[in-house]
Amino acid sequence: MLNAIIQTNNKYIMYILGSRIIDGQPAIVGQFPWQVAVFFQVGTGTFFCGGSILSNNWILTAAHCALGASQFTLYFGGITLDNFESGREQRVTTTAIVHPGYSSATLNNDIALIRIDNPIQFNDRIQPISMPARGDVTGAGVTVTVSGWGRTSDTIPSISNILNYVSLTTISNAQCAAVYGSQVIISSTICAVGNPHHSTCNGDSGGPLIDVSGGSLRQVGVVSFVSSAGCASGHPSGYVRTESFLDWIAQNTGLNVKAVPWRDAPSLLKGNRIIGGSPAVEAQIPYQVALIAGSADGAWLCGGSLISTEWVLTAAHCVLGLILSVFTIFIYFISIFLAEGGASTYLNYVNVEAISNEDCALVYGDAVVVDSTLCTRGMTNEGVCSGDSGGPLVSYDYDDIEESYNVTATLQGVVSFTAAVGCEAGFPSGFVRVTELLDWIRDNTGL
């Protein structure tokens, strides 16, 4: 029976040598935008680990990377550990939550959270990674990818200066327990092997193990341990199975990524403008309606779509329960004066891409994402935000007719929800799928 050793965070050496994770490849900029470099201070010095971005103020890492640490220095958006790399962001924090069941003897529950007090801003180099859905347990024989700055050889004492990655294949827990024993390999452990001896190594601890099967990216593991016989021994590497800790993550961070409607009554909605968008020009979006709902509880802003001379389509949560209320409707406008509140005074728009309901349900769950739901995602963090509710999601068809364009705009969705963690968190935006409600619209309007 082999001993498992934590992939301990080699003490940081100012001039880091090495090339890559064991038999891996160097990453390129933006390839792993969720990857975090974690330097942490304990009584005996400064050590290094990896981590992954859950949201703009929460990082996931290994418990042995956070236990007893007094300070964390975090780097985002980079592929080197050089201080002069452009585009890299840095945060310093002292707040971490180590799983209470972590055992340094068996390496069980080797998972922790780091909180960032000054939230990071997402861009094409800095993005969160999705967690698996509850019940989405990764089995044996799945191709996964792990990345990190860990040692690239058992003979090299220092971590790598370059972010590296390698593809591995998951094995069953029974196979892994035959190597490390049933006290180390429990249901919340996941193991993987390389060909012939691809692996993680010291300094990769806390980093993400990513499953890319099914066309979506999700973090299924957190780097935890390797064989005491050496990183290149050919023995399995061990990870914490993230699916086993979804409730713990949610309880400590609030990141259950539940869908929430964006009405913030009684005051006008807060926020700036559609995320990552551009100002509209006059008559560019002639069907757009600004809807200000007022009642005894106050007033708030929503969007809407003009579907006839008499009817406006909007979101249910913009009007639900407003029996004794007044609606002020603005048509054919590009700006609006708001006496108070933080909603944009200017009409904005953004291009987004529709994603499958299956991918969206991995974020929000099957109870939220149903057949009549339509979800979109931007190139980075583009999307809708507070005050956009009820507004139109439109597709355009362009026909080149005698060198001039005939444009057909079709209403596909009604803005409904975004992630509770924030409009700029990089999670999908949710809409009501109009094609599923055509009969209801016709029955109630006669259109």
C-alpha positions as CSV (number, residue, x, y, z in Angstrom):
1,M,0.0,0.0,0.0
2,L,1.4,3.4,-1.0
3,N,1.3,6.5,1.1
4,A,-0.5,9.6,-0.3
5,I,1.2,12.9,0.2
6,I,-0.3,16.3,-0.2
7,Q,1.1,18.2,-3.2
8,T,2.6,20.6,-0.9
9,N,2.9,24.1,-1.9
10,N,6.7,24.2,-2.4
11,K,8.2,27.2,-0.6
12,Y,8.3,29.9,-3.2
13,I,11.7,30.6,-4.8
14,M,12.2,34.0,-6.2
15,Y,13.7,32.8,-9.5
16,I,11.5,29.8,-10.3
17,L,12.8,27.2,-12.7
18,G,11.2,24.4,-14.7
19,S,8.9,24.0,-17.7
20,R,5.6,22.3,-17.0
21,I,3.3,20.0,-15.0
22,I,4.6,16.3,-15.3
23,D,4.7,15.6,-19.1
24,G,2.2,18.4,-19.8
25,Q,2.1,21.4,-22.1
26,P,2.5,25.2,-21.6
27,A,-0.8,27.1,-21.5
28,I,-1.5,30.1,-23.7
29,V,-3.1,33.4,-22.5
30,G,-6.8,33.0,-21.8
31,Q,-6.8,29.3,-22.1
32,F,-7.6,28.7,-18.4
33,P,-9.2,32.0,-17.3
34,W,-10.4,30.5,-14.0
35,Q,-6.9,29.6,-12.9
36,V,-5.6,31.4,-9.8
37,A,-2.0,31.5,-8.4
38,V,-2.1,31.4,-4.6
39,F,0.8,32.5,-2.4
40,F,0.0,32.0,1.2
41,Q,1.8,32.9,4.4
42,V,2.2,30.7,7.4
43,G,4.5,30.8,10.4
44,T,7.3,29.0,8.5
45,G,7.3,31.1,5.4
46,T,5.5,31.7,2.1
47,F,4.2,28.7,0.1
48,F,2.4,28.3,-3.3
49,C,-0.8,26.6,-4.4
50,G,-3.3,26.8,-7.2
51,G,-7.0,27.8,-7.1
52,S,-10.0,28.4,-9.2
53,I,-12.5,31.3,-9.6
54,L,-16.0,30.6,-8.3
55,S,-17.2,34.2,-8.5
56,N,-15.7,37.7,-8.4
57,N,-15.1,37.4,-4.7
58,W,-14.7,33.6,-4.0
59,I,-11.8,31.3,-4.8
60,L,-11.8,27.5,-4.4
61,T,-8.6,25.7,-3.3
62,A,-7.4,22.9,-1.1
63,A,-7.7,22.8,2.7
64,H,-4.0,22.2,3.1
65,C,-3.3,25.4,1.2
66,A,-5.3,27.5,3.6
67,L,-5.1,25.9,7.0
68,G,-3.2,28.2,9.4
69,A,-2.5,30.8,6.7
70,S,-2.4,34.4,7.8
71,Q,-2.4,36.0,4.4
72,F,-3.1,35.2,0.7
73,T,-1.7,36.9,-2.3
74,L,-3.7,36.0,-5.4
75,Y,-3.0,36.4,-9.1
76,F,-5.5,36.3,-11.9
77,G,-5.4,36.4,-15.7
78,G,-1.8,35.4,-16.1
79,I,0.1,32.3,-17.3
80,T,3.5,33.2,-15.7
81,L,4.6,34.1,-12.2
82,D,6.5,37.1,-13.4
83,N,5.6,40.3,-11.8
84,F,5.9,42.1,-15.1
85,E,3.3,40.1,-17.0
86,S,0.7,42.5,-18.4
87,G,-3.0,42.0,-17.9
88,R,-2.5,40.2,-14.6
89,E,-4.6,41.2,-11.6
90,Q,-3.5,40.9,-7.9
91,R,-5.6,40.7,-4.7
92,V,-4.4,40.3,-1.1
93,T,-6.8,38.9,1.5
94,T,-6.7,37.3,5.0
95,T,-10.1,35.5,4.9
96,A,-10.4,31.7,4.3
97,I,-12.8,29.0,5.2
98,V,-11.3,25.5,5.7
99,H,-13.7,22.5,5.6
100,P,-14.2,21.5,9.2
101,G,-13.9,17.8,8.3
102,Y,-10.4,18.2,6.8
103,S,-8.0,15.5,8.0
104,S,-4.3,15.9,7.4
105,A,-3.9,12.2,8.1
106,T,-6.3,10.8,5.5
107,L,-6.5,13.9,3.3
108,N,-10.3,13.7,3.4
109,N,-12.3,16.9,2.8
110,D,-9.3,18.7,1.5
111,I,-11.2,21.7,0.3
112,A,-11.3,25.4,1.3
113,L,-12.6,28.8,0.2
114,I,-10.8,32.1,0.0
115,R,-12.8,35.3,0.1
116,I,-11.7,38.4,-1.8
117,D,-12.8,41.7,-0.2
118,N,-12.0,43.7,-3.3
119,P,-13.9,41.8,-6.1
120,I,-12.2,41.0,-9.3
121,Q,-13.6,42.2,-12.7
122,F,-14.2,39.6,-15.3
123,N,-12.7,39.9,-18.8
124,D,-11.4,37.6,-21.6
125,R,-8.5,36.5,-19.3
126,I,-10.4,36.2,-16.0
127,Q,-13.6,34.1,-15.8
128,P,-15.3,31.8,-13.3
129,I,-15.6,28.1,-13.8
130,S,-18.9,26.2,-13.4
131,M,-19.4,23.5,-10.8
132,P,-21.1,20.2,-11.7
133,A,-24.9,19.8,-11.1
134,R,-26.0,17.9,-8.1
135,G,-26.0,14.2,-8.9
136,D,-23.6,14.8,-11.8
137,V,-20.9,12.4,-10.5
138,T,-17.9,11.9,-12.8
139,G,-17.3,8.2,-13.3
140,A,-14.3,6.2,-14.6
141,G,-12.9,6.6,-18.1
142,V,-13.6,10.3,-18.4
143,T,-11.0,12.5,-20.0
144,V,-10.2,15.5,-17.7
145,T,-7.7,18.3,-17.8
146,V,-5.7,19.7,-14.9
147,S,-3.6,22.8,-14.9
148,G,-1.1,24.4,-12.5
149,W,2.4,25.9,-11.9
150,G,3.6,22.9,-9.9
151,R,6.9,21.1,-10.2
152,T,7.6,19.5,-13.6
153,S,9.9,16.7,-12.3
154,D,10.6,14.9,-9.1
155,T,14.2,16.1,-9.5
156,I,13.4,19.8,-9.8
157,P,12.9,21.4,-6.4
158,S,11.0,24.5,-7.5
159,I,7.7,25.2,-9.1
160,S,7.3,26.2,-12.7
161,N,7.2,29.8,-13.9
162,I,4.8,28.9,-16.7
163,L,1.2,27.6,-16.3
164,N,1.0,24.1,-17.7
165,Y,-1.8,21.6,-18.3
166,V,-2.2,17.9,-19.0
167,S,-5.0,15.5,-20.0
168,L,-5.7,12.6,-17.6
169,T,-8.3,9.8,-17.4
170,T,-10.4,9.2,-14.3
171,I,-10.4,5.8,-12.7
172,S,-12.8,4.1,-10.3
173,N,-12.5,4.7,-6.6
174,A,-12.0,1.0,-6.2
175,Q,-9.0,1.1,-8.4
176,C,-7.6,4.1,-6.6
177,A,-8.3,2.5,-3.1
178,A,-6.2,-0.5,-4.2
179,V,-3.3,1.9,-4.3
180,Y,-3.9,4.3,-1.4
181,G,-6.4,2.4,0.8
182,S,-10.1,2.9,1.7
183,Q,-9.3,5.5,4.5
184,V,-7.9,7.9,1.9
185,I,-10.2,7.1,-1.0
186,I,-13.7,7.8,0.0
187,S,-16.9,8.8,-1.9
188,S,-15.8,12.4,-2.1
189,T,-12.5,11.5,-3.7
190,I,-11.8,11.3,-7.4
191,C,-8.6,9.9,-8.9
192,A,-7.0,10.1,-12.4
193,V,-4.0,8.6,-14.2
194,G,-2.0,9.7,-17.2
195,N,-0.3,8.0,-20.1
196,P,2.3,6.8,-19.1
197,H,3.0,9.0,-16.1
198,H,1.3,12.3,-16.7
199,S,0.4,13.8,-13.4
200,T,0.2,16.8,-11.1
201,C,3.0,17.6,-8.7
202,N,4.0,19.8,-5.7
203,G,2.6,23.3,-6.2
204,D,-0.4,22.2,-8.2
205,S,-2.4,21.7,-5.0
206,G,-5.8,23.5,-4.9
207,G,-6.0,23.8,-8.7
208,P,-8.9,22.8,-10.9
209,L,-9.6,19.4,-12.5
210,I,-11.9,20.1,-15.4
211,D,-14.3,17.8,-17.2
212,V,-15.0,19.0,-20.8
213,S,-17.3,16.1,-21.8
214,G,-20.8,16.9,-23.0
215,G,-19.7,20.2,-24.6
216,S,-19.5,22.2,-21.3
217,L,-16.7,23.0,-18.9
218,R,-17.1,22.2,-15.2
219,Q,-14.7,21.7,-12.3
220,V,-15.1,18.2,-11.0
221,G,-12.1,18.1,-8.7
222,V,-9.6,20.1,-6.6
223,V,-6.0,18.9,-6.7
224,S,-5.2,17.2,-3.4
225,F,-2.5,14.5,-3.3
226,V,0.0,12.3,-5.2
227,S,1.9,9.2,-4.4
228,S,4.7,9.4,-2.0
229,A,6.7,7.3,-4.6
230,G,6.9,10.5,-6.7
231,C,4.9,12.6,-9.1
232,A,6.2,10.6,-12.1
233,S,5.7,7.2,-10.5
234,G,2.7,6.4,-12.7
235,H,0.4,6.1,-9.7
236,P,-3.0,7.9,-9.6
237,S,-3.2,11.5,-8.5
238,G,-6.0,12.4,-6.1
239,Y,-8.6,15.2,-6.0
240,V,-11.5,16.3,-3.9
241,R,-14.8,15.6,-5.8
242,T,-16.5,19.0,-6.0
243,E,-20.0,17.5,-6.5
244,S,-19.8,16.2,-3.0
245,F,-19.3,19.7,-1.6
246,L,-21.9,21.8,-3.5
247,D,-24.0,22.3,-0.4
248,W,-21.0,23.3,1.7
249,I,-19.9,25.8,-0.9
250,A,-23.4,27.3,-1.1
251,Q,-23.8,27.5,2.7
252,N,-20.5,29.4,3.1
253,T,-20.6,31.6,0.0
254,G,-24.2,32.0,-1.0
255,L,-23.2,30.8,-4.5
256,N,-26.0,28.4,-5.1
257,V,-26.4,30.4,-8.4
258,K,-30.1,30.5,-8.0
259,A,-32.1,32.5,-10.5
260,V,-33.7,35.6,-9.1
261,P,-36.0,38.2,-10.7
262,W,-34.6,41.7,-11.0
263,R,-37.3,43.8,-9.4
264,D,-36.0,45.9,-6.5
265,A,-39.1,47.6,-5.3
266,P,-39.9,49.9,-3.7
267,S,-37.1,52.1,-5.1
268,L,-36.0,52.3,-8.7
269,L,-33.6,49.5,-9.7
270,K,-29.9,50.0,-9.1
271,G,-27.3,49.3,-11.7
272,N,-25.7,51.0,-14.7
273,R,-26.5,49.6,-18.1
274,I,-26.7,46.4,-20.0
275,I,-23.4,44.6,-19.2
276,G,-20.7,45.0,-21.9
277,G,-23.1,46.8,-24.3
278,S,-23.2,49.9,-26.5
279,P,-25.5,52.9,-26.6
280,A,-28.3,52.7,-29.1
281,V,-29.0,55.3,-31.8
282,E,-32.3,56.9,-32.5
283,A,-34.9,54.4,-34.1
284,Q,-32.4,51.5,-33.9
285,I,-34.7,49.6,-31.6
286,P,-38.2,51.0,-32.4
287,Y,-40.1,48.2,-30.5
288,Q,-38.4,48.9,-27.2
289,V,-40.6,50.1,-24.4
290,A,-39.6,51.7,-21.0
291,L,-42.1,50.7,-18.4
292,I,-42.2,52.5,-15.0
293,A,-44.6,50.8,-12.6
294,G,-45.9,52.7,-9.7
295,S,-48.0,51.6,-6.7
296,A,-48.4,52.3,-3.0
297,D,-45.1,50.4,-2.5
298,G,-43.1,52.7,-4.8
299,A,-41.9,52.6,-8.4
300,W,-39.5,50.6,-10.4
301,L,-38.3,50.3,-14.0
302,C,-38.7,47.4,-16.4
303,G,-38.4,47.0,-20.2
304,G,-41.0,45.8,-22.6
305,S,-41.7,45.1,-26.3
306,L,-44.4,46.8,-28.5
307,I,-46.3,43.9,-30.1
308,S,-49.2,45.9,-31.5
309,T,-50.7,49.4,-31.2
310,E,-52.5,48.3,-28.0
311,W,-50.3,45.7,-26.4
312,V,-46.9,45.6,-24.7
313,L,-45.2,42.3,-23.8
314,T,-43.1,42.3,-20.5
315,A,-42.1,40.0,-17.6
316,A,-44.6,38.7,-15.1
317,H,-42.5,39.8,-12.1
318,C,-42.7,43.4,-13.4
319,V,-46.5,43.6,-13.0
320,L,-47.5,40.7,-10.6
321,G,-49.8,41.9,-7.8
322,L,-50.0,45.5,-9.0
323,I,-53.8,45.7,-9.1
324,L,-53.9,49.3,-8.0
325,S,-51.0,50.7,-9.8
326,V,-50.0,53.2,-12.5
327,F,-47.9,52.3,-15.5
328,T,-45.9,55.0,-17.4
329,I,-44.9,53.8,-20.8
330,F,-42.3,55.4,-23.0
331,I,-42.3,54.5,-26.7
332,Y,-39.8,55.5,-29.4
333,F,-37.1,56.8,-27.2
334,I,-33.4,56.4,-26.6
335,S,-33.1,58.3,-23.3
336,I,-35.2,58.7,-20.2
337,F,-34.9,60.9,-17.2
338,L,-35.0,59.2,-13.8
339,A,-35.3,61.4,-10.8
340,E,-33.6,58.9,-8.5
341,G,-32.0,55.5,-8.7
342,G,-29.1,54.1,-10.6
343,A,-30.6,52.6,-13.8
344,S,-29.1,53.8,-17.0
345,T,-30.8,56.9,-18.5
346,Y,-29.8,55.7,-22.0
347,L,-31.0,52.7,-24.0
348,N,-28.2,50.2,-24.5
349,Y,-27.9,46.9,-26.4
350,V,-25.5,43.9,-26.6
351,N,-25.0,40.9,-28.8
352,V,-25.2,37.5,-27.0
353,E,-25.3,33.9,-28.1
354,A,-28.0,31.4,-27.2
355,I,-26.9,28.3,-25.3
356,S,-28.7,24.9,-24.8
357,N,-31.1,24.5,-22.0
358,E,-29.0,21.6,-20.8
359,D,-26.0,23.8,-20.4
360,C,-28.1,26.5,-18.6
361,A,-29.6,23.9,-16.3
362,L,-26.1,22.9,-15.1
363,V,-26.0,26.4,-13.6
364,Y,-29.6,27.0,-12.4
365,G,-31.1,23.6,-12.2
366,D,-34.0,21.8,-14.0
367,A,-36.6,23.5,-11.8
368,V,-35.7,26.9,-13.2
369,V,-34.7,26.0,-16.7
370,V,-37.7,24.5,-18.4
371,D,-38.9,24.1,-22.1
372,S,-40.2,27.7,-22.1
373,T,-36.8,29.1,-20.9
374,L,-34.2,30.5,-23.3
375,C,-30.6,31.2,-22.0
376,T,-27.8,33.2,-23.5
377,R,-24.1,33.9,-22.7
378,G,-21.8,36.7,-23.9
379,M,-18.2,36.4,-25.1
380,T,-17.0,37.4,-21.7
381,N,-19.4,38.8,-19.2
382,E,-21.9,40.5,-21.5
383,G,-25.5,40.2,-20.5
384,V,-28.6,41.9,-19.0
385,C,-28.9,43.4,-15.5
386,S,-31.3,45.1,-13.1
387,G,-33.9,47.2,-15.0
388,D,-33.7,45.2,-18.2
389,S,-36.4,42.8,-17.0
390,G,-39.3,42.4,-19.5
391,G,-37.2,43.7,-22.4
392,P,-36.8,42.0,-25.8
393,L,-34.3,39.4,-26.9
394,V,-34.4,39.7,-30.7
395,S,-32.8,37.7,-33.6
396,Y,-32.1,39.4,-36.9
397,D,-32.2,38.0,-40.4
398,Y,-30.3,40.0,-43.1
399,D,-31.2,39.5,-46.8
400,D,-28.9,41.2,-49.3
401,I,-31.3,42.6,-51.9
402,E,-29.7,44.6,-54.7
403,E,-26.9,45.6,-52.4
404,S,-29.2,46.9,-49.7
405,Y,-30.2,45.0,-46.6
406,N,-33.7,44.0,-45.7
407,V,-33.6,43.3,-42.0
408,T,-36.2,41.1,-40.2
409,A,-36.3,41.4,-36.4
410,T,-38.0,38.5,-34.6
411,L,-38.8,38.6,-30.8
412,Q,-37.4,35.4,-29.3
413,G,-37.3,36.1,-25.6
414,V,-38.4,38.3,-22.7
415,V,-35.7,39.2,-20.2
416,S,-36.4,37.3,-17.0
417,F,-33.4,36.5,-14.7
418,T,-29.7,36.5,-14.0
419,A,-27.5,34.8,-11.4
420,A,-27.9,35.9,-7.8
421,V,-24.1,36.3,-7.6
422,G,-24.2,39.4,-10.0
423,C,-24.8,40.5,-13.5
424,E,-21.1,40.5,-14.3
425,A,-20.4,37.1,-12.9
426,G,-20.2,35.5,-16.3
427,F,-23.2,33.2,-15.8
428,P,-26.0,32.9,-18.4
429,S,-28.9,35.3,-18.7
430,G,-32.4,33.8,-18.6
431,F,-35.4,34.7,-20.8
432,V,-38.9,33.5,-21.4
433,R,-39.0,31.7,-24.8
434,V,-41.7,33.5,-26.8
435,T,-42.4,30.7,-29.2
436,E,-43.7,28.6,-26.3
437,L,-46.2,31.2,-25.3
438,L,-47.7,32.2,-28.7
439,D,-51.1,30.6,-28.0
440,W,-51.3,32.3,-24.6
441,I,-50.5,35.7,-26.2
442,R,-53.1,35.1,-29.0
443,D,-55.8,34.0,-26.5
444,N,-55.4,37.1,-24.4
445,T,-54.8,39.7,-27.1
446,G,-56.5,38.4,-30.2
447,L,-53.3,39.1,-32.2
